[in-house]
Amino acid sequence: QVQLVESGGGLVQAGGSLRVSCVVSGGIFNRYVMGWFRQAPGKGREFVTGISGGGSSTRYADSVKGRFSISRDNAKSMVYLQMNSLKPEDTAVYYCAADRDRSTTIWTMANSYDYWGQGTQVTVSS
């Protein structure tokens, strides 16, 4: 059974930085496209960024380009989201997700992903 566990969320001031991590167990990690999504109160789950299985391809939502960076360590079965220049509108629960289809396509739709973590809260104060 594949399990994803996020960590590293918290409270940060606007302009600050935070890194959230996700560890994956029970699957063949380097075959998965990994994504980060977020969900703010009263809003739907939105794509933030994704990375291919080998790590050579990435994709970002326009709202985070130039501020957020995704990376992965296949030896540790971990994926990271480095968030810089944080804004209050980045406040949300952040979820990591895995797409098991072995495709190199980084999908932005949540229903393209098969496994999800429980989420970690990121709060940016103004």
Backbone as JSON Lines, residues from 0, in Angstrom:
{"i":0,"aa":"Q","n":[0.85,-1.19,0.0],"ca":[0.0,0.0,0.0],"c":[0.89,1.24,0.0]}
{"i":1,"aa":"V","n":[0.6,2.15,-0.9],"ca":[1.41,3.36,-1.02],"c":[0.91,4.39,-0.01]}
{"i":2,"aa":"Q","n":[1.85,4.96,0.72],"ca":[1.5,6.0,1.68],"c":[2.37,7.23,1.47]}
{"i":3,"aa":"L","n":[1.76,8.39,1.6],"ca":[2.46,9.66,1.47],"c":[2.26,10.45,2.75]}
{"i":4,"aa":"V","n":[3.35,10.98,3.27],"ca":[3.26,11.75,4.51],"c":[4.02,13.05,4.32]}
{"i":5,"aa":"E","n":[3.28,14.17,4.48],"ca":[3.89,15.48,4.37],"c":[4.37,15.97,5.73]}
{"i":6,"aa":"S","n":[5.33,16.87,5.7],"ca":[5.81,17.51,6.91],"c":[6.4,18.86,6.56]}
{"i":7,"aa":"G","n":[6.58,19.69,7.58],"ca":[7.29,20.94,7.38],"c":[6.43,22.18,7.26]}
{"i":8,"aa":"G","n":[5.12,22.02,7.33],"ca":[4.28,23.2,7.28],"c":[4.42,24.05,8.53]}
{"i":9,"aa":"G","n":[3.78,25.22,8.53],"ca":[3.84,26.07,9.71],"c":[3.4,27.47,9.4]}
{"i":10,"aa":"L","n":[3.73,28.36,10.32],"ca":[3.37,29.78,10.2],"c":[4.61,30.57,9.83]}
{"i":11,"aa":"V","n":[4.48,31.42,8.83],"ca":[5.6,32.25,8.39],"c":[5.07,33.62,8.0]}
{"i":12,"aa":"Q","n":[5.9,34.61,8.14],"ca":[5.51,35.96,7.74],"c":[5.63,36.14,6.24]}
{"i":13,"aa":"A","n":[4.86,37.05,5.71],"ca":[4.93,37.36,4.29],"c":[6.36,37.74,3.92]}
{"i":14,"aa":"G","n":[6.8,37.21,2.78],"ca":[8.17,37.44,2.34],"c":[9.14,36.37,2.8]}
{"i":15,"aa":"G","n":[8.7,35.53,3.71],"ca":[9.55,34.5,4.25],"c":[9.58,33.25,3.38]}
{"i":16,"aa":"S","n":[10.27,32.24,3.89],"ca":[10.45,30.98,3.17],"c":[10.06,29.8,4.05]}
{"i":17,"aa":"L","n":[9.72,28.72,3.38],"ca":[9.35,27.49,4.08],"c":[9.6,26.33,3.12]}
{"i":18,"aa":"R","n":[10.0,25.2,3.67],"ca":[10.13,24.01,2.84],"c":[9.26,22.92,3.43]}
{"i":19,"aa":"V","n":[8.43,22.34,2.58],"ca":[7.63,21.19,2.98],"c":[8.15,19.96,2.26]}
{"i":20,"aa":"S","n":[8.03,18.83,2.94],"ca":[8.57,17.58,2.43],"c":[7.46,16.53,2.4]}
{"i":21,"aa":"C","n":[7.71,15.51,1.58],"ca":[6.77,14.4,1.48],"c":[7.58,13.12,1.3]}
{"i":22,"aa":"V","n":[7.34,12.15,2.16],"ca":[8.0,10.86,2.03],"c":[6.98,9.84,1.55]}
{"i":23,"aa":"V","n":[7.4,9.01,0.63],"ca":[6.52,8.02,0.02],"c":[7.02,6.63,0.38]}
{"i":24,"aa":"S","n":[6.12,5.78,0.8],"ca":[6.48,4.41,1.13],"c":[5.52,3.44,0.45]}
{"i":25,"aa":"G","n":[5.99,2.22,0.23],"ca":[5.13,1.17,-0.28],"c":[5.0,1.11,-1.79]}
{"i":26,"aa":"G","n":[5.74,1.92,-2.52],"ca":[5.64,1.89,-3.97],"c":[6.99,2.04,-4.64]}
{"i":27,"aa":"I","n":[6.99,2.11,-5.95],"ca":[8.22,2.3,-6.71],"c":[8.32,3.78,-7.02]}
{"i":28,"aa":"F","n":[8.96,4.49,-6.12],"ca":[8.89,5.95,-6.12],"c":[9.38,6.56,-7.42]}
{"i":29,"aa":"N","n":[10.48,6.05,-7.98],"ca":[11.04,6.72,-9.14],"c":[10.19,6.55,-10.4]}
{"i":30,"aa":"R","n":[9.12,5.8,-10.32],"ca":[8.2,5.67,-11.45],"c":[7.07,6.7,-11.4]}
{"i":31,"aa":"Y","n":[6.94,7.36,-10.27],"ca":[5.81,8.24,-10.08],"c":[6.12,9.68,-10.47]}
{"i":32,"aa":"V","n":[5.23,10.28,-11.23],"ca":[5.19,11.73,-11.29],"c":[4.63,12.22,-9.97]}
{"i":33,"aa":"M","n":[5.29,13.17,-9.37],"ca":[4.85,13.71,-8.08],"c":[4.34,15.13,-8.25]}
{"i":34,"aa":"G","n":[3.28,15.43,-7.55],"ca":[2.71,16.76,-7.61],"c":[2.47,17.34,-6.22]}
{"i":35,"aa":"W","n":[2.45,18.64,-6.16],"ca":[2.01,19.36,-4.97],"c":[0.75,20.14,-5.34]}
{"i":36,"aa":"F","n":[-0.24,20.01,-4.51],"ca":[-1.49,20.75,-4.64],"c":[-1.73,21.52,-3.36]}
{"i":37,"aa":"R","n":[-2.64,22.47,-3.42],"ca":[-3.02,23.19,-2.21],"c":[-4.51,23.48,-2.23]}
{"i":38,"aa":"Q","n":[-5.04,23.64,-1.03],"ca":[-6.46,23.95,-0.9],"c":[-6.64,24.96,0.21]}
{"i":39,"aa":"A","n":[-7.14,26.12,-0.16],"ca":[-7.44,27.17,0.81],"c":[-8.89,27.02,1.26]}
{"i":40,"aa":"P","n":[-9.23,27.57,2.42],"ca":[-10.61,27.46,2.91],"c":[-11.62,27.98,1.91]}
{"i":41,"aa":"G","n":[-12.63,27.18,1.63],"ca":[-13.69,27.59,0.73],"c":[-13.34,27.5,-0.75]}
{"i":42,"aa":"K","n":[-12.16,26.96,-1.05],"ca":[-11.74,26.87,-2.45],"c":[-11.45,25.43,-2.82]}
{"i":43,"aa":"G","n":[-11.35,25.19,-4.11],"ca":[-11.03,23.86,-4.59],"c":[-9.54,23.58,-4.51]}
{"i":44,"aa":"R","n":[-9.21,22.33,-4.72],"ca":[-7.79,21.94,-4.68],"c":[-7.13,22.36,-5.99]}
{"i":45,"aa":"E","n":[-6.02,23.07,-5.89],"ca":[-5.36,23.59,-7.08],"c":[-3.94,23.07,-7.21]}
{"i":46,"aa":"F","n":[-3.55,22.85,-8.44],"ca":[-2.2,22.4,-8.76],"c":[-1.2,23.5,-8.44]}
{"i":47,"aa":"V","n":[-0.1,23.12,-7.84],"ca":[0.98,24.05,-7.54],"c":[2.18,23.75,-8.43]}
{"i":48,"aa":"T","n":[2.64,22.52,-8.39],"ca":[3.82,22.14,-9.15],"c":[3.91,20.63,-9.24]}
{"i":49,"aa":"G","n":[4.67,20.15,-10.21],"ca":[4.88,18.72,-10.35],"c":[6.27,18.44,-10.91]}
{"i":50,"aa":"I","n":[6.69,17.19,-10.76],"ca":[8.02,16.78,-11.21],"c":[7.96,15.37,-11.75]}
{"i":51,"aa":"S","n":[8.69,15.11,-12.81],"ca":[8.68,13.79,-13.43],"c":[9.44,12.79,-12.56]}
{"i":52,"aa":"G","n":[9.31,11.52,-12.91],"ca":[9.9,10.47,-12.1],"c":[11.41,10.58,-11.94]}
{"i":53,"aa":"G","n":[12.09,10.95,-13.01],"ca":[13.53,11.1,-12.95],"c":[13.98,12.47,-12.47]}
{"i":54,"aa":"G","n":[13.05,13.39,-12.39],"ca":[13.36,14.72,-11.89],"c":[13.78,15.72,-12.95]}
{"i":55,"aa":"S","n":[13.78,15.31,-14.22],"ca":[14.29,16.2,-15.26],"c":[13.26,17.22,-15.73]}
{"i":56,"aa":"S","n":[11.99,16.94,-15.5],"ca":[10.94,17.85,-15.95],"c":[10.14,18.35,-14.77]}
{"i":57,"aa":"T","n":[9.8,19.62,-14.82],"ca":[8.97,20.22,-13.78],"c":[7.9,21.1,-14.44]}
{"i":58,"aa":"R","n":[6.89,21.4,-13.66],"ca":[5.82,22.25,-14.15],"c":[5.31,23.05,-12.96]}
{"i":59,"aa":"Y","n":[4.98,24.31,-13.2],"ca":[4.55,25.2,-12.12],"c":[3.29,25.95,-12.51]}
{"i":60,"aa":"A","n":[2.44,26.2,-11.53],"ca":[1.34,27.11,-11.72],"c":[1.89,28.52,-11.88]}
{"i":61,"aa":"D","n":[1.21,29.33,-12.67],"ca":[1.69,30.69,-12.9],"c":[1.81,31.47,-11.6]}
{"i":62,"aa":"S","n":[0.95,31.18,-10.66],"ca":[0.92,31.94,-9.42],"c":[2.15,31.72,-8.55]}
{"i":63,"aa":"V","n":[2.93,30.66,-8.82],"ca":[4.09,30.36,-7.97],"c":[5.4,30.37,-8.74]}
{"i":64,"aa":"K","n":[5.35,30.55,-10.03],"ca":[6.57,30.55,-10.83],"c":[7.54,31.61,-10.33]}
{"i":65,"aa":"G","n":[8.8,31.2,-10.21],"ca":[9.83,32.11,-9.75],"c":[9.93,32.21,-8.24]}
{"i":66,"aa":"R","n":[8.94,31.66,-7.53],"ca":[8.96,31.71,-6.06],"c":[9.09,30.32,-5.43]}
{"i":67,"aa":"F","n":[8.47,29.34,-6.05],"ca":[8.47,27.97,-5.52],"c":[9.35,27.08,-6.38]}
{"i":68,"aa":"S","n":[9.9,26.06,-5.75],"ca":[10.75,25.11,-6.47],"c":[10.49,23.7,-5.95]}
{"i":69,"aa":"I","n":[10.29,22.78,-6.88],"ca":[10.08,21.38,-6.52],"c":[11.34,20.58,-6.82]}
{"i":70,"aa":"S","n":[11.62,19.61,-5.98],"ca":[12.74,18.71,-6.21],"c":[12.41,17.35,-5.6]}
{"i":71,"aa":"R","n":[13.2,16.37,-5.95],"ca":[12.97,15.03,-5.4],"c":[14.29,14.34,-5.18]}
{"i":72,"aa":"D","n":[14.29,13.41,-4.25],"ca":[15.44,12.55,-3.98],"c":[14.94,11.12,-4.07]}
{"i":73,"aa":"N","n":[15.21,10.48,-5.18],"ca":[14.66,9.14,-5.4],"c":[15.3,8.1,-4.47]}
{"i":74,"aa":"A","n":[16.5,8.35,-4.04],"ca":[17.15,7.42,-3.1],"c":[16.44,7.42,-1.75]}
{"i":75,"aa":"K","n":[15.83,8.53,-1.41],"ca":[15.13,8.65,-0.12],"c":[13.61,8.6,-0.27]}
{"i":76,"aa":"S","n":[13.14,8.48,-1.49],"ca":[11.69,8.47,-1.76],"c":[11.02,9.72,-1.21]}
{"i":77,"aa":"M","n":[11.65,10.84,-1.47],"ca":[11.12,12.1,-0.95],"c":[10.99,13.13,-2.06]}
{"i":78,"aa":"V","n":[10.01,13.99,-1.87],"ca":[9.81,15.13,-2.75],"c":[9.69,16.37,-1.86]}
{"i":79,"aa":"Y","n":[10.22,17.47,-2.35],"ca":[10.3,18.69,-1.56],"c":[9.64,19.85,-2.31]}
{"i":80,"aa":"L","n":[9.12,20.78,-1.55],"ca":[8.59,22.02,-2.1],"c":[9.23,23.16,-1.32]}
{"i":81,"aa":"Q","n":[10.11,23.87,-1.99],"ca":[10.73,25.06,-1.41],"c":[9.91,26.27,-1.8]}
{"i":82,"aa":"M","n":[9.44,27.0,-0.79],"ca":[8.58,28.15,-1.04],"c":[9.27,29.41,-0.54]}
{"i":83,"aa":"N","n":[9.53,30.32,-1.45],"ca":[10.17,31.59,-1.12],"c":[9.22,32.75,-1.43]}
{"i":84,"aa":"S","n":[9.54,33.9,-0.88],"ca":[8.72,35.1,-1.11],"c":[7.24,34.81,-0.89]}
{"i":85,"aa":"L","n":[6.94,34.18,0.2],"ca":[5.57,33.75,0.46],"c":[4.64,34.94,0.64]}
{"i":86,"aa":"K","n":[3.41,34.75,0.19],"ca":[2.37,35.76,0.26],"c":[1.2,35.22,1.09]}
{"i":87,"aa":"P","n":[0.4,36.1,1.67],"ca":[-0.77,35.62,2.42],"c":[-1.68,34.73,1.58]}
{"i":88,"aa":"E","n":[-1.77,34.98,0.3],"ca":[-2.62,34.15,-0.57],"c":[-2.07,32.75,-0.8]}
{"i":89,"aa":"D","n":[-0.86,32.49,-0.34],"ca":[-0.32,31.13,-0.38],"c":[-0.81,30.27,0.78]}
{"i":90,"aa":"T","n":[-1.52,30.88,1.7],"ca":[-2.05,30.14,2.85],"c":[-3.01,29.06,2.38]}
{"i":91,"aa":"A","n":[-2.74,27.83,2.79],"ca":[-3.55,26.69,2.36],"c":[-3.02,25.44,3.04]}
{"i":92,"aa":"V","n":[-3.78,24.37,2.88],"ca":[-3.26,23.04,3.19],"c":[-2.57,22.53,1.93]}
{"i":93,"aa":"Y","n":[-1.34,22.09,2.09],"ca":[-0.55,21.61,0.96],"c":[-0.5,20.09,0.98]}
{"i":94,"aa":"Y","n":[-0.8,19.51,-0.17],"ca":[-0.85,18.06,-0.31],"c":[0.17,17.6,-1.35]}
{"i":95,"aa":"C","n":[0.84,16.51,-1.08],"ca":[1.61,15.88,-2.14],"c":[0.79,14.72,-2.7]}
{"i":96,"aa":"A","n":[1.05,14.42,-3.95],"ca":[0.28,13.41,-4.66],"c":[1.18,12.67,-5.63]}
{"i":97,"aa":"A","n":[0.83,11.42,-5.91],"ca":[1.62,10.59,-6.8],"c":[0.75,10.05,-7.93]}
{"i":98,"aa":"D","n":[1.28,10.15,-9.13],"ca":[0.63,9.6,-10.33],"c":[1.4,8.34,-10.71]}
{"i":99,"aa":"R","n":[0.77,7.19,-10.65],"ca":[1.45,5.91,-10.83],"c":[1.53,5.46,-12.28]}
{"i":100,"aa":"D","n":[1.04,6.29,-13.22],"ca":[0.89,5.82,-14.6],"c":[2.18,5.69,-15.38]}
{"i":101,"aa":"R","n":[3.32,6.03,-14.8],"ca":[4.63,5.94,-15.46],"c":[4.74,6.83,-16.68]}
{"i":102,"aa":"S","n":[3.81,7.76,-16.8],"ca":[3.91,8.72,-17.89],"c":[4.87,9.83,-17.5]}
{"i":103,"aa":"T","n":[5.42,10.5,-18.49],"ca":[6.26,11.65,-18.2],"c":[5.44,12.94,-18.14]}
{"i":104,"aa":"T","n":[4.16,12.84,-18.44],"ca":[3.31,14.03,-18.42],"c":[3.01,14.43,-16.98]}
{"i":105,"aa":"I","n":[3.16,15.69,-16.7],"ca":[2.84,16.23,-15.38],"c":[1.46,16.86,-15.48]}
{"i":106,"aa":"W","n":[0.49,16.15,-14.98],"ca":[-0.89,16.6,-15.07],"c":[-1.18,17.64,-13.99]}
{"i":107,"aa":"T","n":[-2.09,18.55,-14.32],"ca":[-2.46,19.57,-13.34],"c":[-3.8,19.28,-12.67]}
{"i":108,"aa":"M","n":[-4.51,18.28,-13.17],"ca":[-5.81,17.95,-12.58],"c":[-5.64,16.97,-11.44]}
{"i":109,"aa":"A","n":[-6.3,17.24,-10.35],"ca":[-6.14,16.42,-9.16],"c":[-6.56,14.98,-9.4]}
{"i":110,"aa":"N","n":[-7.57,14.77,-10.24],"ca":[-8.05,13.4,-10.44],"c":[-7.11,12.56,-11.29]}
{"i":111,"aa":"S","n":[-6.01,13.13,-11.75],"ca":[-4.99,12.37,-12.46],"c":[-4.03,11.67,-11.51]}
{"i":112,"aa":"Y","n":[-4.12,12.0,-10.25],"ca":[-3.19,11.46,-9.25],"c":[-3.87,10.38,-8.43]}
{"i":113,"aa":"D","n":[-3.1,9.34,-8.12],"ca":[-3.69,8.14,-7.52],"c":[-3.54,8.09,-6.0]}
{"i":114,"aa":"Y","n":[-2.48,8.67,-5.5],"ca":[-2.21,8.58,-4.06],"c":[-2.0,9.99,-3.51]}
{"i":115,"aa":"W","n":[-2.47,10.17,-2.28],"ca":[-2.43,11.49,-1.65],"c":[-1.97,11.39,-0.21]}
{"i":116,"aa":"G","n":[-1.27,12.44,0.22],"ca":[-0.96,12.56,1.62],"c":[-2.1,13.21,2.37]}
{"i":117,"aa":"Q","n":[-1.89,13.38,3.66],"ca":[-2.95,13.93,4.51],"c":[-2.95,15.45,4.53]}
{"i":118,"aa":"G","n":[-1.88,16.05,4.03],"ca":[-1.79,17.5,3.95],"c":[-1.04,18.11,5.12]}
{"i":119,"aa":"T","n":[-0.45,19.27,4.87],"ca":[0.22,20.03,5.91],"c":[-0.16,21.5,5.76]}
{"i":120,"aa":"Q","n":[-0.47,22.14,6.87],"ca":[-0.96,23.52,6.83],"c":[0.2,24.49,6.68]}
{"i":121,"aa":"V","n":[0.04,25.41,5.74],"ca":[0.98,26.53,5.58],"c":[0.18,27.81,5.74]}
{"i":122,"aa":"T","n":[0.59,28.63,6.7],"ca":[-0.09,29.89,6.96],"c":[0.91,31.03,6.82]}
{"i":123,"aa":"V","n":[0.56,31.99,5.98],"ca":[1.43,33.14,5.75],"c":[0.73,34.38,6.31]}
{"i":124,"aa":"S","n":[1.34,35.0,7.28],"ca":[0.75,36.18,7.9],"c":[1.24,37.45,7.2]}
{"i":125,"aa":"S","n":[0.36,38.44,7.19],"ca":[0.71,39.7,6.5],"c":[1.37,40.68,7.44]}
